[in-house]
């Protein structure tokens, strides 16, 4: 008996095959689940043997801050890369569907959860009756938490706007509020610390969110000639962003851990251990970026640079999660 094979592109009637993109979606869900384990399990590992005590609910706070940081990266990166794409002559002019509406809602939920913790005096509320919304207006941290909640809400409402500025202003307000929150007025030179955090967080959002959107754009453009040009243009800007992130990160760390004690605190404090893990991750990201740039310049097919770039995005996602954990851990003591 002769078997007749269906023509190419026609599915076999014996049963439905796997849908295109299903494997990729499953991989993303697995990576997100694994990333969520970092803030949930990280505090106990970082605090082990240090003699330090973490704030109540540090695992949940670390997870919420990681979601908040990720919600900042996506809209900033989309606006940045879309601007780069428009500057390329002969580009397809097609942008992938924006994820900003979804990340704005995620950021709103995270900011709302963090605000509820602030309203109870940095204790985890166990019921709605324990949340004092009015009390948020009585403290600096409470007012900043309200700014972040309202800014994400406005960002969600403006996410479909055709004006990039309308989508970015609310996100910028969150970045400023985070920079101020991280450096209370009781700290030495708090404005300097806020300025360093502002630059650090902005550059990190451009780097991580920008690379994610570049890869999404290249996937939509297919084999368009403008694809390698967009990736190369992003790579040149990313080198500047990495330099700024490194400079502000080192300066901020030395303000909290003086150079004479930094080596000890990197291994004996939870903050130092987590910071060391972040530094190693950023170093791995930098190596992946160099690998992608070499492929972009020397490979016969420049788009093969997308492979290390995808690994770089995953590593940057881990860096974002570790950063959320870092902000939830107790600050190191400034040894004299």
C-alpha positions as CSV (number, residue, x, y, z in Angstrom):
1,X,0.0,0.0,0.0
2,X,1.4,3.4,-1.0
3,X,1.4,6.1,1.7
4,X,0.6,9.6,0.6
5,X,2.4,12.2,2.5
6,X,0.7,15.6,3.1
7,X,2.4,18.5,1.3
8,X,4.8,20.7,3.2
9,X,3.0,23.1,5.5
10,X,-0.1,20.9,5.9
11,X,-0.6,19.4,9.4
12,X,-1.0,15.7,9.8
13,X,-4.6,14.8,10.4
14,X,-3.6,12.2,12.9
15,X,-3.4,14.8,15.7
16,X,-2.5,18.3,16.4
17,X,1.2,19.1,16.6
18,X,2.8,21.4,19.0
19,X,1.9,25.0,18.5
20,X,4.7,27.3,17.3
21,X,6.2,29.2,20.2
22,X,4.9,26.8,22.9
23,X,8.4,25.6,23.8
24,X,9.6,29.2,24.1
25,X,6.7,30.2,26.3
26,X,7.3,27.2,28.6
27,X,11.0,28.1,28.8
28,X,10.1,31.6,29.8
29,X,7.7,30.4,32.5
30,X,10.3,28.1,33.9
31,X,12.9,30.9,33.9
32,X,10.4,33.2,35.7
33,X,9.7,30.5,38.3
34,X,13.4,29.9,38.9
35,X,14.0,33.7,39.2
36,X,11.2,33.9,41.8
37,X,13.1,31.5,44.0
38,X,16.0,33.9,44.3
39,X,14.2,36.5,46.5
40,X,12.3,33.7,48.3
41,X,15.3,31.6,49.2
42,X,18.1,34.2,48.9
43,X,17.6,36.0,52.3
44,X,18.2,33.0,54.4
45,X,21.3,32.0,52.4
46,X,22.7,35.5,52.5
47,X,22.1,36.0,56.2
48,X,23.4,32.6,57.2
49,X,26.2,33.0,59.7
50,X,26.3,36.8,59.6
51,X,24.5,37.4,62.9
52,X,22.3,39.9,61.2
53,X,18.5,40.1,61.5
54,X,16.3,40.7,58.5
55,X,13.1,42.8,58.5
56,X,9.9,40.8,58.7
57,X,8.7,39.5,55.4
58,X,12.0,40.2,53.7
59,X,11.3,37.5,51.1
60,X,8.0,39.0,50.0
61,X,9.5,42.5,49.9
62,X,12.5,41.3,47.8
63,X,10.1,39.7,45.3
64,X,7.9,42.8,45.1
65,X,10.9,45.0,44.5
66,X,12.2,42.7,41.8
67,X,8.8,42.9,40.0
68,X,8.9,46.7,40.4
69,X,12.4,47.0,38.9
70,X,11.4,44.7,36.0
71,X,8.3,46.9,35.4
72,X,10.6,49.9,35.0
73,X,12.9,48.2,32.5
74,X,10.3,47.3,29.9
75,X,8.7,50.7,29.1
76,X,12.1,52.5,29.3
77,X,13.7,49.9,27.0
78,X,10.9,50.0,24.5
79,X,11.0,53.8,24.2
80,X,14.8,53.7,23.9
81,X,14.9,51.0,21.2
82,X,12.0,52.4,19.2
83,X,13.8,55.7,19.0
84,X,17.0,53.9,17.8
85,X,14.9,52.0,15.2
86,X,13.4,55.2,13.8
87,X,16.9,56.6,13.3
88,X,17.9,53.8,11.0
89,X,17.4,54.5,7.3
90,X,15.6,51.7,5.5
91,X,14.2,50.0,8.6
92,X,11.0,48.1,8.3
93,X,9.4,50.5,10.8
94,X,7.4,47.7,12.5
95,X,7.6,47.5,16.2
96,X,6.5,44.5,18.3
97,X,3.5,44.8,20.4
98,X,4.2,46.8,23.6
99,X,4.4,45.0,26.9
100,X,4.1,48.3,28.8
101,X,0.4,47.9,29.7
102,X,1.1,44.5,31.4
103,X,4.2,45.6,33.2
104,X,2.6,48.8,34.4
105,X,-0.2,46.7,36.0
106,X,2.5,44.4,37.5
107,X,4.4,47.4,38.8
108,X,1.1,48.8,40.3
109,X,0.4,45.6,42.2
110,X,4.0,45.5,43.5
111,X,4.0,49.2,44.5
112,X,0.7,48.6,46.2
113,X,2.1,45.7,48.2
114,X,5.1,47.7,49.2
115,X,3.0,50.6,50.2
116,X,0.9,48.4,52.5
117,X,4.1,47.3,54.3
118,X,5.1,50.9,54.8
119,X,1.7,51.8,56.1
120,X,2.1,49.3,58.9
121,X,5.5,50.6,60.0
122,X,7.4,48.2,57.8
123,X,5.6,45.2,59.1
124,X,3.8,42.7,56.9
125,X,0.0,43.3,57.3
126,X,-2.1,40.2,58.0
127,X,-5.4,41.9,57.1
128,X,-6.9,44.9,55.5
129,X,-7.8,46.4,58.9
130,X,-4.1,46.7,59.6
131,X,-3.4,48.9,56.6
132,X,-3.4,52.6,57.4
133,X,-3.6,54.4,54.1
134,X,-4.0,57.8,55.8
135,X,-0.8,57.2,57.7
136,X,1.2,57.1,54.5
137,X,0.9,60.9,54.2
138,X,2.6,61.3,57.6
139,X,6.0,59.9,56.6
140,X,8.5,60.5,53.9
141,X,8.6,56.8,52.9
142,X,4.8,56.7,52.9
143,X,4.6,59.6,50.5
144,X,7.2,58.1,48.2
145,X,5.3,54.8,48.2
146,X,2.1,56.7,47.2
147,X,4.0,58.4,44.4
148,X,5.0,55.0,43.0
149,X,1.5,53.5,43.3
150,X,-0.1,56.5,41.5
151,X,2.7,56.7,38.9
152,X,2.3,53.1,37.9
153,X,-1.5,53.6,37.7
154,X,-1.0,56.6,35.4
155,X,1.5,54.6,33.4
156,X,-1.1,51.8,32.9
157,X,-3.6,54.4,31.7
158,X,-1.1,56.0,29.3
159,X,0.5,52.8,28.1
160,X,-1.5,52.9,24.8
161,X,-0.7,56.5,24.1
162,X,1.0,57.3,20.9
163,X,3.1,60.0,22.6
164,X,6.3,58.4,24.1
165,X,6.6,61.2,26.6
166,X,3.2,60.4,28.0
167,X,4.3,56.9,28.6
168,X,7.6,57.8,30.1
169,X,6.9,60.6,32.6
170,X,5.1,58.3,35.1
171,X,7.9,55.8,34.9
172,X,10.4,58.6,35.4
173,X,8.5,59.6,38.6
174,X,8.9,56.0,39.9
175,X,12.7,56.1,39.3
176,X,13.0,59.4,41.1
177,X,10.9,58.1,44.0
178,X,13.1,54.9,44.2
179,X,16.2,57.0,44.2
180,X,14.9,59.2,47.1
181,X,13.6,56.2,49.0
182,X,16.9,54.4,49.0
183,X,18.7,57.3,50.7
184,X,16.8,58.7,53.7
185,X,17.6,62.2,55.0
186,X,19.5,60.7,58.0
187,X,22.2,59.4,55.6
188,X,25.3,61.4,55.0
189,X,25.0,63.4,51.8
190,X,21.6,61.8,50.8
191,X,21.2,63.9,47.7
192,X,24.5,62.6,46.3
193,X,23.3,59.0,47.0
194,X,20.0,59.7,45.4
195,X,21.7,61.1,42.3
196,X,23.9,58.0,42.0
197,X,21.0,55.7,42.3
198,X,19.0,57.8,39.8
199,X,21.7,57.4,37.2
200,X,22.3,53.7,38.1
201,X,18.7,52.7,37.9
202,X,18.0,54.7,34.7
203,X,21.0,53.2,32.9
204,X,20.2,49.7,34.1
205,X,16.6,50.0,32.8
206,X,17.9,51.2,29.4
207,X,20.4,48.3,29.2
208,X,18.1,45.4,30.3
209,X,14.9,46.7,28.9
210,X,16.6,47.9,25.7
211,X,18.2,44.5,24.9
212,X,15.0,42.7,25.5
213,X,13.1,45.0,23.1
214,X,16.0,44.8,20.5
215,X,15.6,41.0,20.4
216,X,11.8,41.2,20.1
217,X,12.2,43.8,17.3
218,X,14.7,41.6,15.4
219,X,12.4,38.7,15.6
220,X,9.6,40.7,14.1
221,X,11.8,42.1,11.4
222,X,13.1,38.7,10.3
223,X,16.1,38.8,8.0
224,X,15.8,42.6,7.3
225,X,19.1,44.3,6.6
226,X,18.4,46.8,9.3
227,X,18.5,44.2,12.0
228,X,22.3,43.9,12.4
229,X,22.4,47.7,12.2
230,X,19.9,48.1,15.1
231,X,21.8,45.5,17.2
232,X,25.1,47.3,16.5
233,X,23.7,50.7,17.4
234,X,22.3,49.4,20.6
235,X,25.7,47.7,21.4
236,X,27.5,51.0,21.1
237,X,25.1,52.7,23.5
238,X,25.2,49.8,25.9
239,X,28.9,50.1,26.3
240,X,28.4,53.6,27.6
241,X,25.5,52.4,29.8
242,X,27.8,49.7,31.3
243,X,30.5,52.2,32.1
244,X,27.9,54.5,33.9
245,X,26.4,51.5,35.8
246,X,29.8,50.4,36.9
247,X,30.9,53.8,38.0
248,X,27.8,54.6,40.0
249,X,27.6,51.1,41.4
250,X,31.1,51.2,42.7
251,X,30.7,54.7,44.1
252,X,27.4,53.8,45.9
253,X,29.0,50.7,47.4
254,X,32.0,52.6,48.7
255,X,29.6,55.1,50.4
256,X,28.0,52.2,52.3
257,X,31.1,50.0,52.7
258,X,34.3,52.0,53.1
259,X,37.3,50.8,51.0
260,X,39.2,49.7,54.2
261,X,36.4,47.2,55.1
262,X,34.8,46.4,51.8
263,X,36.6,43.0,51.4
264,X,35.5,41.8,54.8
265,X,32.0,43.0,54.4
266,X,31.6,41.3,51.0
267,X,31.8,37.9,52.7
268,X,30.6,38.5,56.2
269,X,27.4,40.6,55.6
270,X,24.2,39.6,53.8
271,X,24.4,42.9,51.8
272,X,28.0,42.3,50.8
273,X,27.4,38.7,49.8
274,X,24.5,39.7,47.6
275,X,26.4,42.6,46.2
276,X,29.3,40.2,45.3
277,X,26.8,37.9,43.6
278,X,25.5,40.8,41.6
279,X,29.0,41.9,40.6
280,X,29.8,38.5,39.3
281,X,26.6,38.3,37.3
282,X,27.2,41.7,35.8
283,X,30.7,40.5,34.8
284,X,29.2,37.5,33.1
285,X,26.7,39.8,31.3
286,X,29.6,41.9,30.1
287,X,31.4,38.8,28.7
288,X,28.2,37.8,26.9
289,X,27.9,41.3,25.5
290,X,31.5,41.2,24.2
291,X,30.8,37.7,22.6
292,X,27.7,39.1,20.9
293,X,29.6,42.1,19.6
294,X,32.4,39.9,18.2
295,X,29.9,37.8,16.4
296,X,28.1,40.9,15.1
297,X,31.4,42.1,13.6
298,X,33.1,38.9,12.4
299,X,30.5,36.2,11.7
300,X,29.3,35.6,8.2
301,X,25.7,36.0,9.5
302,X,25.7,39.0,11.9
303,X,22.4,37.8,13.4
304,X,24.1,34.9,15.0
305,X,24.9,37.5,17.7
306,X,21.3,37.0,18.9
307,X,22.3,33.7,20.6
308,X,24.7,35.2,23.2
309,X,22.4,38.3,23.3
310,X,19.5,36.0,24.5
311,X,21.7,34.5,27.2
312,X,22.6,38.1,28.1
313,X,18.9,39.0,28.5
314,X,18.4,36.0,30.8
315,X,21.5,37.0,32.9
316,X,20.2,40.6,33.1
317,X,16.9,39.3,34.3
318,X,18.7,37.5,37.2
319,X,20.6,40.7,37.9
320,X,17.3,42.6,38.2
321,X,16.0,39.9,40.7
322,X,19.2,40.0,42.7
323,X,18.9,43.8,42.8
324,X,15.4,43.5,44.3
325,X,16.9,41.2,47.0
326,X,19.7,43.6,47.6
327,X,17.4,46.5,48.5
328,X,15.4,44.3,51.0
329,X,18.5,43.2,53.0
330,X,19.8,45.2,56.0
331,X,22.5,47.7,55.1
332,X,26.0,46.9,56.3
333,X,27.4,48.7,59.3
334,X,29.9,51.4,58.5
335,X,33.0,50.2,60.3
336,X,35.5,52.9,61.2
